Amino acid sequence: MSIKVREFNENDIQAANEIWNEVVEEGVAFPQEECLTEKSGLEFFKSQSYTGIAYDEETCDIVGLYICLLYTSDAADE
């Protein structure tokens, strides 16, 4: 198996939501309690600085995801 990561696109929403919602339902990783829908998932993943989709290069199956939200500090501007 060879895993690669590429940028999220709208065609990934079902698989990305399934992965995210599995973590939410287990309730051990973070305090989010509501699962993502297609609409809320698209809004959420697109609002991140980067959402990466991990996929098996041989089968193209989506096997994971990565989100990055970069924060800026207003204090740096003062």
Secondary structure, DSSP 8 states (H G I E B T S, - for coil): --EEEEE--GGGHHHHHHHHHHHHHHTSS-S--S---HHHHHHHHHHSSEEEEEEETTT--EEEEEEE-----GGGG-
